Amino acid sequence: MAGKRAIGRDVHFYHFAEPDMPLGGMILPPAKTPYSRRHTISITDEPCITRIISRTTTGTNDAFRNQVRERDGRCVITGLVNTQAYRDRWTGFEATHIFPLSSEEYFVRSGFARWITKRADEHDTGINSCQNGLLMQNSIHALFDDVGFAVNPDDGYKITCFDGDPFGIDGRILDPICRNPSDNRGVRDELLRWHFRQAVFANMRGAGEPSFETDFPPGTDMMGEIRNGPEAGKRMEAELFSRLNEVNLDWGTLPQTM
């Protein structure tokens, strides 16, 4: 079963010529009140990437995980410090990809790889660079991958929740530890900006993108549930490419669009 982002919207967008057909909308955080105003908004056909929870399952991306842990040492969204880091215990903390592993080909072809300056070698696309990563608590990671919230680097790195605020993070600021301009491991604003736009598209455009089921208890027919769920083809493709990333496909040979 998939969550429906349009349910519970407080604000709706309309074209003046079709006042009965909403173009999209949004859910206001609890601290804010609904309002009615005229605003100018732009319409774009920029794609919204089908995104799944992006976790590594083999040792091929250990460098990504370890560098993000070493740089951040805490959840950069909530500020919770991992007091067990000195023992190399990271239970409850996960290195999170801003640009998902499942879309590595798009990452290369669309020129996002050019923003990465810290790479393992010349064939590395950069998607597993710590510049594309943030350390988060695991529940926060899941919400980030579901684009329930995003960080706006053009608004003082403010965190914006688009689909409710279950963890009380709306309005907080991304921890400076991950974006120190003197540290060449720092997260790239261009990737945060891309993720923010994705959150806008997923949550505010049209009826919104589906929010996929991720809780598959032991014995569950995961593939069957995906096939019977929304946008099954796109999700299956995302699951496939996320797993193919673990066998270290060389996307670096693909031409880039600059």
N, C-alpha and C positions, 0 to 999 in steps of 0.2 A: 504494500500500500504506500502511496506517495503523498507527501504533504502538499497542500494547495496554498500557494503564496497569496492568492487574491482574497482569500477568506479573512475577514476582519479588517480590511482596509478602512482607514479613516479619511484618507484624501484620495480623490479621483481626478484624473486628467481627461479633458475633453477637447475636441476640435470645435471651434465656435460654429462651424457649419453643420456639425452633427452632435448636438448637445445631449443626445440620448445614447451615444455609443462611446463609452470610455476608452481612451487610448492606453490607459494604465492607471497606476495608483501607488499608494504606499501606506504602511502602517506606522503611525507615530509612536515613538517611545512613550512610556507611561507618564513621564514628567511633562510632556508637551500636550497641548490641547488642539483639537481639530479647528480648522479655520477655512474660510472661503475667500479666495483672492484670485485675481487674474495674474498669471505669470506666462512669460514666453518660454517655451521649451522647444528643443530641436528633436527631430526624428532622424534616426540613423539605422542603416541596415548592417552595421558592424555585428559580426556573429557573437553569440553567447556560447561559450565552450561548455559542452557537457562535462561535468566534473564529478569525480568520485573521491572518496577519502584516499589521500595519497600517502601510503605508508610503504617503506621498503621492507622486503621480506627475505633478502639474502645479504651477504656481506659485501656486495659490489658497491654499495653506497655508504660504506662505513665512514669515509672521509667527510662526506656531507654532514652526517649526523654528528660526528665528533667535533668538527669545526664549529657548527652551530652551537653545540653544547658549551664548548670552550669560550666562545665569544659572548654568549648571553648569560648562561648560568641561572636563568630564571625565566618564568613565563613573561614575555615582553608585553603581553596584553593586560594581565591582572597584576603584575609586579611580584607575584609569589616567588621567593628565592628558593632554590633547591639547596637546602642546608646539608644534604647528603652528598653533594658533588665531590667533596674531598675523598669520599669513599668510592667514587665512581658508581654511585647508585642513582638511577634516573627514573625510578618508578613514578608514573603519572606525568612525566614530561616527554614531549615528542618533538623532534625536528620536523618542521612543517614546510612544504614547498609552497611558495607563492604562486608560481606558474606550475601547473600540475605535470607530473611525469607522463600521464596518459596523452598529453598534447605536445610531446617533444618535437614531432615533425612540424607542427604549426609554429612552435617556438622558433625553430630554425628558419623555416620558409618565410615567415613574416618579419624576420629581422630582429626579433627580441634578443637573440643571442649576442648581438653586438654590444649590448650594455654590460655584459659580463667581462670583467677584466681579470678575475682570479680563476684560472683554469688549471686542470691537472696537466694537460699537454695540448698540442695544436689540434688534435682530433676531438677534444672534449667540447661538446656543444655548450656546456655551461649550465645546463638545467640542474645539475647536482652541485653547483657552486654554492658555498655558504651565502653568497650575495643574493641568492634566490631562496633563502631560508630564514625562518624565525623559530625560536623555541617557544612552545606553548604547552599548557596543561592539556591532557588528552581530550577532555570534553570541549575545551576552547578550540582545539585543532579541528574537531569534527564540525563545529559550527562555522569555522573559517572556510573549510573545504566545501561546505554547503552554501557558501557566500551569504550567510546570515548576518555577517558584519564585515567591515572592511576599514582599512586605514587610508585616510586622505592626506598624502604628503603635501598637497597644496593648501591645506587648512591646518597648519601646525601639527601635522601627524595625528589629528583627532580621529578617534574611533567612532564609527557610525553604525548603529544596529538598524537593519532593514526589516527584520522579521521578529519583532519583540526583543526583549533584553533579559533573558533568563539569568544571566550572570552579573548583571549590574555593571556592564563595561561601557555603555554608551556615553560618549563625552570624555572618556579617559584619553590619555596621550600615549602613543607608542613609546615604550621605554627607550631612552637615548642610548642605552648600552649597545643596541644593535645597529645604530646609525651614526656612530662616531665618525665624522668626516676625516679624521686622521688615521683611521683604521681601514686598511684596504680590504678587509673582510666584510665591511658594512653592507647592509641591505641596500638594494638599488631602488631609488625613488621611482624610476620608470616602470618597474615591475609592480610596486605597490599601487601606482596610478592605474596600471592595466587591471589589477584585481579589483580596485574600487569601481571602475567602469563596468566590469563584469557583474559586480554585486548590484549596481543600478539596473542593468539590463535584466538580470535574473529575477529581481524582486519588484521592479516598477514598470516594466514594459509589458503591455498586453495583460494577459492573465497570469504572467510570471512563468518562470521555468519550473518543471517538477522538482520536488525535493525527494530524493530517492530513499527508499528503505535501506538501512544498513545493519539492522539487528537481525542476524541470522543465527539462531541458536543451533547447537549440535543436532544433526539429523534433518535440518531444514534443507529442502531442495532449493538451494540458492539460485541455480541457473533457471529453474522453473519459475521462481518468483520474479526474476529479472525479465524473463521472456513474457510473462503475463502483466508486467508493470508498464509504466509510461515510457515512451521513447526507448523501447527495448533494444532496437538496433544500435542507437547511439551509445547507450550505456554498455552494451556488450562490447562495442568497439573500444570504449574507454577502458573497460576492465582488461581487455586483451592487450592494449598498448601499454597499460601500466605494468603488466606482467612481463611483456617483451622488453621493457626498459631494464628489467633485472638481469637479462642475458646480455646487456651491454651492446645493443645495436648501434652501429656507427651512423648516426644521423648527420655527423659532421661533414660527410661527403656530399650532402644535398646542397643545391644552390640556394643562396639567401636572397630575399627581397629586401633591399635597403631603403 
